[in-house]
Amino acid sequence: MADAGPGVESLTTDVAIIGTGGAGLMCALHLAERAPGARIALVSKGIVGKSGCTRMVQGGFNAALRAPDSVGAHFADTLRGGQFLNDQELAWALVSDAPRVIDELETKVGCFFDRDADGRIHQKAFAGQSFDRTVHRADLTGIEIMGRLRDQMFRIAPLELEDMRALDLVTDAHGELAGLTLLNIRSGKFLILRARVVVVATGGAATMYKVAAPAREKTGDGVAMCYRAGLALRDMEMLQFHPTGLLAGQSRLTGAVLEEGLRGAGAWLLNGAGERFMARYDAARMERSTRDVVARASYTEIVTGRGSPRGGVFLDIASVLGGAEVRRRFPGMVDRTRKIGQDLSEGPVEVSPTAHFHMGGVIIDPDCRTVMDGLLVAGEDAGGAHGANRLGGNGVAESTVFGARAGDTAAALVTSRALRVPDDEQVASSVRRALAPLTRESGPDPFSLTRRLKDLMWARAGVVRSGHGLRRAAQHLRDLAHEVAVVRAGGPAAVNYAWQEALDLRNQVTVAQLVVTAAAAREESRGAHARADYPRLDDAGWLRYTVLRAGDNGTAMVGTRPVEFTRLDRSGQPVPRGPAPGGPAGERPVPLEEPR
Ligand SMILES: Cc1cc2nc3c(=O)[nH]c(=O)nc-3n(C[C@H](O)[C@H](O)[C@H](O)COP(=O)(O)OP(=O)(O)OC[C@H]3O[C@@H](n4cnc5c(N)ncnc54)[C@H](O)[C@@H]3O)c2cc1C
């Protein structure tokens, strides 16, 4: 370890992986296998294997494992769910690698998934899918996957930098990626991590909303860091609201998800009058409709005065399956409701749409490369695979599939890419910016600014948006950004939650501004993006994805690009092309069919 300036130490590695969810750990595993001897540093804002959302995965993992299901059908469902905004090559990579990754998780990583009586992997129904294809371990699938991936880390023994916040990517004096700056949350000390390759896998962020499901430490850091480094982002307006978040007053469990498998198993959604209101919104699929449709339906019931007493709707599985079966099949969900004094196995519980997943993110190719040499992005930080709406079960598939691909790509890059010398001025300004809230004599308190941000995003850029509301949101966010720029967090540098909150807030406000800018640009309703003033899907004008990048004056430049129909056209028919790169031999996308 060498000294790189006053108070800032420097570490050197071959590959720095930022984030230790499914994407980060699969990346480390593949990298260690493909490039034995490469030095790997795992950087985690929390505890390795225990932070992030992959561990929170309840429902499961989509993979087409056997006929009559097929990779082509999974692909078609993914595009239909994403309302054809998807990057089809990313979506294809996701669905075609998913069966292989399930096999790898079972046979190499050591996961146990639930099985049928005949010994085959059990696959359950999830919304928006034409076959039962969700692989799971009861309703706590993420714990199984992350627990076993964590075990593998003991075997490959990377350098683990826990409770370590990645701040900024840094380049050398010629603009070539050289590494990143870090802040040790426990000690309050800064570090420079030099690396040949950096993999960003910080898991996106939907935490800038009042009711939100993701892990607390996910605050858009990776996306904001890439944006500041000049990378282009796509689909930032596409923020998914899961329809069934718990309503538990001031409890931290407000927003926590009751998994989609409940609707898959036949649960009813009832309004305050006890009506199965989905009949009004999607009579064919009812509660099994996609998340965007169900979240909007619940929201409409609530805002038109047909909600439950606490301002939600009711989810009822007990009347459908009976208490004993609910306890057997959904023990984690029953436990979760009991924690807030309700019981899913006894009767209906109150739920609300909750901010859940960001479909938008950094533009990548199917090997996780970005336009910056040596910089890879995987998992929820990347945009494009899910289009306008992610199917339940495609999230953990994305993080593990693309984490594995990033590991393979990093292994190929690690021998060819030289270590660069980080530019001193970039390092100094990253440290200066991060230190500022701690050294200021006065300024607003970060916690109150976070509350304002969350209320604002919920009210103006939430389940249903309007041009007027988004313009107001943009103005308020500009004011908030000015306040965040002078925020104060007193106290020591070590384990200072106010300081950490101030640093989170900077990235959350950046991401919120990008969401609002892209949402204002998209003048139609598609998938998770619903505009009250443009309620219709507009294929003629909007089979285009939004692209944002940082402008010279500090504001975001927004543009659009046409969707490329590389495998299926808008009517779901295969387009003529050569063999699918990376896909199983002979496997082709299939024409769209209506789900069963
Ligand atoms: C409650 C819930 C239930 C879900 N259930 C399902 C499901 O059933 N099926 C499904 O397919 N998907 C599900 N998802 C979505 C799924 O969890 C995500 O798509 C996926 O786990 C994202 O993986 P990831 O590796 O990209 O990020 P994560 O697993 O979220 O990991 C992010 C990592 O980045 C770290 N990090 C963040 N910022 C920094 C920083 N500045 N510096 C260093 N490290 C940082 C975090 O500490 C963490 O280690 C669910 C999500 C939630 C919230």
The ligand as a Tripos MOL2 file, in Angstrom:
@<TRIPOS>MOLECULE
LIG
   53    58     1     0     0
SMALL
NO_CHARGES

@<TRIPOS>ATOM
      1 C1        -37.9210   -6.8390   -1.9290 C.3       1 LIG1
      2 C2        -37.4290   -7.2590   -3.2560 C.ar      1 LIG1
      3 C3        -37.7970   -8.4780   -3.7740 C.ar      1 LIG1
      4 C4        -37.3300   -8.8810   -5.0160 C.ar      1 LIG1
      5 N1        -37.7180  -10.0990   -5.4900 N.ar      1 LIG1
      6 C5        -37.2940  -10.4850   -6.7090 C.ar      1 LIG1
      7 C6        -37.6730  -11.7550   -7.2250 C.ar      1 LIG1
      8 O1        -38.3890  -12.5230   -6.6010 O.2       1 LIG1
      9 N2        -37.1850  -12.1290   -8.4430 N.ar      1 LIG1
     10 C7        -36.3690  -11.3050   -9.1740 C.ar      1 LIG1
     11 O2        -35.9630  -11.6890  -10.2590 O.2       1 LIG1
     12 N3        -35.9800  -10.0900   -8.7020 N.ar      1 LIG1
     13 C8        -36.4250   -9.6660   -7.4920 C.ar      1 LIG1
     14 N4        -36.0350   -8.4450   -7.0200 N.ar      1 LIG1
     15 C9        -35.1010   -7.6310   -7.8240 C.3       1 LIG1
     16 C10       -33.6830   -8.1350   -7.6030 C.3       1 LIG1
     17 O3        -33.4370   -8.1300   -6.2350 O.3       1 LIG1
     18 C11       -32.6690   -7.2440   -8.3040 C.3       1 LIG1
     19 O4        -33.0120   -7.1670   -9.6550 O.3       1 LIG1
     20 C12       -31.2540   -7.8030   -8.2200 C.3       1 LIG1
     21 O5        -31.0320   -8.4190   -6.9910 O.3       1 LIG1
     22 C13       -30.2120   -6.7250   -8.4040 C.3       1 LIG1
     23 O6        -28.9400   -7.3170   -8.2510 O.3       1 LIG1
     24 P1        -27.6180   -6.4590   -8.3090 P.3       1 LIG1
     25 O7        -26.4930   -7.3850   -8.1210 O.co2     1 LIG1
     26 O8        -27.6430   -5.5920   -9.4920 O.co2     1 LIG1
     27 O9        -27.7140   -5.4820   -7.0350 O.3       1 LIG1
     28 P2        -27.8730   -5.7910   -5.4850 P.3       1 LIG1
     29 O10       -28.0590   -7.2180   -5.1890 O.co2     1 LIG1
     30 O11       -28.9030   -4.8630   -4.9900 O.co2     1 LIG1
     31 O12       -26.4580   -5.3910   -4.8860 O.3       1 LIG1
     32 C14       -26.0060   -4.0570   -4.8600 C.3       1 LIG1
     33 C15       -24.6900   -4.0110   -4.1180 C.3       1 LIG1
     34 O13       -24.0650   -2.7510   -4.3420 O.3       1 LIG1
     35 C16       -23.5570   -2.2470   -3.1210 C.3       1 LIG1
     36 N5        -23.4140   -0.7930   -3.2450 N.ar      1 LIG1
     37 C17       -24.3710    0.1390   -3.4720 C.ar      1 LIG1
     38 N6        -23.7960    1.3430   -3.5580 N.ar      1 LIG1
     39 C18       -22.4670    1.1760   -3.3710 C.ar      1 LIG1
     40 C19       -21.3500    2.0460   -3.3120 C.ar      1 LIG1
     41 N7        -21.4570    3.3680   -3.4850 N.pl3     1 LIG1
     42 N8        -20.1340    1.5280   -3.0570 N.ar      1 LIG1
     43 C20       -19.9680    0.1930   -2.8550 C.ar      1 LIG1
     44 N9        -20.9850   -0.6870   -2.9120 N.ar      1 LIG1
     45 C21       -22.2160   -0.1880   -3.1690 C.ar      1 LIG1
     46 C22       -24.5620   -2.7320   -2.0990 C.3       1 LIG1
     47 O14       -24.0190   -2.6850   -0.8070 O.3       1 LIG1
     48 C23       -24.7860   -4.1610   -2.6090 C.3       1 LIG1
     49 O15       -23.7400   -4.9860   -2.1680 O.3       1 LIG1
     50 C24       -36.4990   -8.0240   -5.7670 C.ar      1 LIG1
     51 C25       -36.1310   -6.7870   -5.2540 C.ar      1 LIG1
     52 C26       -36.5960   -6.3920   -4.0230 C.ar      1 LIG1
     53 C27       -36.2090   -5.0480   -3.5020 C.3       1 LIG1
@<TRIPOS>BOND
     1     1     2 1
     2     2     3 ar
     3     2    52 ar
     4     3     4 ar
     5     4     5 ar
     6     4    50 ar
     7     5     6 ar
     8     6     7 ar
     9     6    13 1
    10     7     8 2
    11     7     9 ar
    12     9    10 ar
    13    10    11 2
    14    10    12 ar
    15    12    13 ar
    16    13    14 ar
    17    14    15 1
    18    14    50 ar
    19    15    16 1
    20    16    17 1
    21    16    18 1
    22    18    19 1
    23    18    20 1
    24    20    21 1
    25    20    22 1
    26    22    23 1
    27    23    24 1
    28    24    25 2
    29    24    26 1
    30    24    27 1
    31    27    28 1
    32    28    29 2
    33    28    30 1
    34    28    31 1
    35    31    32 1
    36    32    33 1
    37    33    34 1
    38    33    48 1
    39    34    35 1
    40    35    36 1
    41    35    46 1
    42    36    37 ar
    43    36    45 ar
    44    37    38 ar
    45    38    39 ar
    46    39    40 ar
    47    39    45 ar
    48    40    41 1
    49    40    42 ar
    50    42    43 ar
    51    43    44 ar
    52    44    45 ar
    53    46    47 1
    54    46    48 1
    55    48    49 1
    56    50    51 ar
    57    51    52 ar
    58    52    53 1
@<TRIPOS>SUBSTRUCTURE
     1 LIG1         1 GROUP 0 **** ****
